[in-house]
């Protein structure tokens, strides 16, 4: 059966898609961490006595976002090399 495209062309498209996916992940992680930082700064400004609890929680949330984004980038790189 003849395919309309060559297998090399399919891999090129897969690599391009993986690169776009990695970029979307990076932008999404940046937006998420930015929202956490903005909310933490606003919360600390409203209740300075709770600064330690707020900053601790925001650091944990930022670490979760970084972990998920790293996992997503690794998946896109595996797709690109597969």
N, CA and C atoms as a LAMMPS dump frame, in Angstrom:
ITEM: TIMESTEP
0
ITEM: NUMBER OF ATOMS
246
ITEM: BOX BOUNDS ff ff ff
-5.0000000000000000e+02 5.0000000000000000e+02
-5.0000000000000000e+02 5.0000000000000000e+02
-5.0000000000000000e+02 5.0000000000000000e+02
ITEM: ATOMS id mol type element x y z
1 1 1 N 0.844 -1.181 0
2 1 2 C 0 0 0
3 1 3 C 0.889 1.243 0
4 2 1 N 0.63 2.146 -0.887
5 2 2 C 1.417 3.369 -0.985
6 2 3 C 0.821 4.445 -0.086
7 3 1 N 1.673 5.009 0.743
8 3 2 C 1.244 6.098 1.604
9 3 3 C 1.376 7.427 0.865
10 4 1 N 0.525 8.383 1.174
11 4 2 C 0.629 9.676 0.482
12 4 3 C 1.854 10.487 0.907
13 5 1 N 2.433 10.158 2.055
14 5 2 C 3.631 10.857 2.525
15 5 3 C 4.685 9.82 2.898
16 6 1 N 5.913 10.246 2.884
17 6 2 C 7.028 9.378 3.257
18 6 3 C 7.141 9.302 4.779
19 7 1 N 7.66 8.205 5.314
20 7 2 C 7.822 8.094 6.771
21 7 3 C 8.731 9.172 7.35
22 8 1 N 9.717 9.623 6.589
23 8 2 C 10.588 10.695 7.081
24 8 3 C 9.81 11.991 7.273
25 9 1 N 8.853 12.24 6.396
26 9 2 C 8.037 13.443 6.53
27 9 3 C 7.152 13.365 7.77
28 10 1 N 6.67 12.182 8.076
29 10 2 C 5.84 12.008 9.266
30 10 3 C 6.66 12.292 10.518
31 11 1 N 7.903 11.818 10.551
32 11 2 C 8.762 12.066 11.711
33 11 3 C 9.103 13.55 11.839
34 12 1 N 9.259 14.238 10.699
35 12 2 C 9.517 15.673 10.758
36 12 3 C 8.342 16.409 11.382
37 13 1 N 7.139 16.024 11.029
38 13 2 C 5.948 16.647 11.608
39 13 3 C 5.846 16.319 13.092
40 14 1 N 6.204 15.089 13.472
41 14 2 C 6.165 14.704 14.88
42 14 3 C 7.172 15.52 15.688
43 15 1 N 8.345 15.744 15.135
44 15 2 C 9.349 16.554 15.826
45 15 3 C 8.9 17.998 15.951
46 16 1 N 8.272 18.522 14.91
47 16 2 C 7.755 19.885 14.981
48 16 3 C 6.655 19.983 16.04
49 17 1 N 5.783 18.988 16.085
50 17 2 C 4.728 18.976 17.095
51 17 3 C 5.288 18.874 18.495
52 18 1 N 6.347 18.09 18.665
53 18 2 C 6.976 17.976 19.983
54 18 3 C 7.594 19.302 20.411
55 19 1 N 8.202 20.003 19.476
56 19 2 C 8.767 21.313 19.799
57 19 3 C 7.7 22.325 20.178
58 20 1 N 6.609 22.314 19.448
59 20 2 C 5.494 23.211 19.774
60 20 3 C 4.916 22.841 21.136
61 21 1 N 4.799 21.541 21.406
62 21 2 C 4.286 21.096 22.701
63 21 3 C 5.172 21.536 23.851
64 22 1 N 6.482 21.444 23.68
65 22 2 C 7.414 21.881 24.721
66 22 3 C 7.285 23.39 24.966
67 23 1 N 7.106 24.143 23.886
68 23 2 C 6.924 25.591 24.047
69 23 3 C 5.644 25.934 24.773
70 24 1 N 4.562 25.227 24.452
71 24 2 C 3.285 25.47 25.133
72 24 3 C 3.395 25.135 26.606
73 25 1 N 4.108 24.062 26.921
74 25 2 C 4.304 23.677 28.324
75 25 3 C 5.066 24.768 29.07
76 26 1 N 6.114 25.296 28.452
77 26 2 C 6.905 26.336 29.103
78 26 3 C 6.078 27.591 29.352
79 27 1 N 5.274 27.97 28.382
80 27 2 C 4.423 29.158 28.55
81 27 3 C 3.383 28.914 29.64
82 28 1 N 2.767 27.729 29.619
83 28 2 C 1.763 27.405 30.631
84 28 3 C 2.344 27.393 32.032
85 29 1 N 3.534 26.836 32.191
86 29 2 C 4.178 26.818 33.511
87 29 3 C 4.512 28.231 33.965
88 30 1 N 4.975 29.06 33.051
89 30 2 C 5.277 30.451 33.412
90 30 3 C 4.043 31.214 33.853
91 31 1 N 2.942 31.002 33.152
92 31 2 C 1.688 31.663 33.528
93 31 3 C 1.217 31.176 34.894
94 32 1 N 1.296 29.861 35.112
95 32 2 C 0.85 29.304 36.391
96 32 3 C 1.669 29.8 37.561
97 33 1 N 2.976 29.812 37.419
98 33 2 C 3.835 30.283 38.508
99 33 3 C 3.657 31.782 38.714
100 34 1 N 3.435 32.513 37.636
101 34 2 C 3.173 33.947 37.77
102 34 3 C 1.893 34.226 38.539
103 35 1 N 0.85 33.437 38.27
104 35 2 C -0.404 33.616 39.009
105 35 3 C -0.229 33.271 40.485
106 36 1 N 0.543 32.225 40.761
107 36 2 C 0.8 31.875 42.162
108 36 3 C 1.546 33.004 42.861
109 37 1 N 2.563 33.552 42.201
110 37 2 C 3.33 34.65 42.791
111 37 3 C 2.478 35.885 43.026
112 38 1 N 1.615 36.211 42.069
113 38 2 C 0.754 37.38 42.224
114 38 3 C -0.232 37.191 43.37
115 39 1 N -0.822 35.999 43.445
116 39 2 C -1.781 35.735 44.521
117 39 3 C -1.091 35.726 45.876
118 40 1 N 0.127 35.181 45.931
119 40 2 C 0.859 35.17 47.201
120 40 3 C 1.218 36.581 47.641
121 41 1 N 1.672 37.402 46.701
122 41 2 C 2.026 38.784 47.054
123 41 3 C 0.806 39.556 47.541
124 42 1 N -0.326 39.374 46.872
125 42 2 C -1.547 40.053 47.3
126 42 3 C -2.001 39.559 48.666
127 43 1 N -1.894 38.252 48.893
128 43 2 C -2.317 37.694 50.175
129 43 3 C -1.428 38.176 51.309
130 44 1 N -0.13 38.241 51.068
131 44 2 C 0.785 38.728 52.102
132 44 3 C 0.542 40.205 52.378
133 45 1 N 0.198 40.967 51.344
134 45 2 C -0.098 42.382 51.552
135 45 3 C -1.36 42.559 52.399
136 46 1 N -2.333 41.656 52.254
137 46 2 C -3.562 41.761 53.028
138 46 3 C -3.399 41.249 54.454
139 47 1 N -2.58 40.182 54.627
140 47 2 C -2.362 39.62 55.958
141 47 3 C -0.87 39.352 56.16
142 48 1 N -0.125 40.358 56.554
143 48 2 C 1.323 40.184 56.717
144 48 3 C 1.694 39.154 57.791
145 49 1 N 0.825 38.956 58.764
146 49 2 C 1.146 37.997 59.824
147 49 3 C 1.125 36.552 59.33
148 50 1 N 0.523 36.279 58.194
149 50 2 C 0.453 34.93 57.637
150 50 3 C 1.456 34.733 56.501
151 51 1 N 2.498 35.553 56.47
152 51 2 C 3.446 35.522 55.354
153 51 3 C 4.164 34.18 55.244
154 52 1 N 4.539 33.583 56.364
155 52 2 C 5.28 32.321 56.306
156 52 3 C 4.423 31.199 55.732
157 53 1 N 3.18 31.118 56.162
158 53 2 C 2.296 30.063 55.657
159 53 3 C 1.992 30.256 54.171
160 54 1 N 1.776 31.498 53.781
161 54 2 C 1.448 31.789 52.379
162 54 3 C 2.643 31.496 51.48
163 55 1 N 3.827 31.939 51.883
164 55 2 C 4.998 31.716 51.04
165 55 3 C 5.365 30.233 50.982
166 56 1 N 5.181 29.516 52.087
167 56 2 C 5.448 28.078 52.07
168 56 3 C 4.515 27.338 51.127
169 57 1 N 3.231 27.675 51.183
170 57 2 C 2.265 27.047 50.289
171 57 3 C 2.511 27.388 48.833
172 58 1 N 2.892 28.629 48.579
173 58 2 C 3.137 29.013 47.186
174 58 3 C 4.39 28.334 46.636
175 59 1 N 5.391 28.117 47.471
176 59 2 C 6.583 27.405 47.013
177 59 3 C 6.264 25.952 46.681
178 60 1 N 5.429 25.315 47.485
179 60 2 C 5.036 23.934 47.211
180 60 3 C 4.244 23.858 45.904
181 61 1 N 3.318 24.784 45.702
182 61 2 C 2.541 24.793 44.458
183 61 3 C 3.43 25.045 43.24
184 62 1 N 4.393 25.947 43.374
185 62 2 C 5.308 26.214 42.265
186 62 3 C 6.154 24.981 41.955
187 63 1 N 6.546 24.241 42.982
188 63 2 C 7.318 23.014 42.749
189 63 3 C 6.478 21.971 42.023
190 64 1 N 5.195 21.866 42.371
191 64 2 C 4.319 20.935 41.659
192 64 3 C 4.192 21.312 40.184
193 65 1 N 4.048 22.594 39.906
194 65 2 C 3.941 23.042 38.518
195 65 3 C 5.234 22.745 37.762
196 66 1 N 6.368 22.989 38.402
197 66 2 C 7.649 22.702 37.756
198 66 3 C 7.79 21.213 37.469
199 67 1 N 7.36 20.369 38.39
200 67 2 C 7.442 18.927 38.186
201 67 3 C 6.589 18.467 37.02
202 68 1 N 5.369 18.962 36.941
203 68 2 C 4.48 18.58 35.844
204 68 3 C 5.016 19.092 34.514
205 69 1 N 5.534 20.31 34.5
206 69 2 C 6.055 20.847 33.244
207 69 3 C 7.316 20.105 32.812
208 70 1 N 8.16 19.708 33.748
209 70 2 C 9.34 18.927 33.392
210 70 3 C 8.93 17.581 32.809
211 71 1 N 7.932 16.943 33.408
212 71 2 C 7.431 15.674 32.896
213 71 3 C 6.902 15.852 31.472
214 72 1 N 6.164 16.919 31.228
215 72 2 C 5.608 17.163 29.899
216 72 3 C 6.702 17.414 28.871
217 73 1 N 7.736 18.132 29.233
218 73 2 C 8.842 18.381 28.297
219 73 3 C 9.569 17.076 27.988
220 74 1 N 9.758 16.231 28.995
221 74 2 C 10.413 14.941 28.759
222 74 3 C 9.572 14.091 27.809
223 75 1 N 8.265 14.101 27.981
224 75 2 C 7.389 13.339 27.078
225 75 3 C 7.511 13.868 25.649
226 76 1 N 7.519 15.183 25.486
227 76 2 C 7.636 15.73 24.132
228 76 3 C 8.993 15.385 23.517
229 77 1 N 10.045 15.36 24.317
230 77 2 C 11.362 14.983 23.781
231 77 3 C 11.385 13.503 23.413
232 78 1 N 10.736 12.673 24.186
233 78 2 C 10.659 11.261 23.835
234 78 3 C 9.878 11.059 22.54
235 79 1 N 8.829 11.828 22.341
236 79 2 C 8.086 11.746 21.095
237 79 3 C 8.958 12.184 19.921
238 80 1 N 9.74 13.232 20.125
239 80 2 C 10.591 13.747 19.056
240 80 3 C 11.673 12.746 18.656
241 81 1 N 12.176 11.983 19.612
242 81 2 C 13.244 11.031 19.305
243 81 3 C 12.722 9.649 18.945
244 82 1 N 11.411 9.429 19.142
245 82 2 C 10.833 8.113 18.885
246 82 3 C 10.528 7.958 17.475
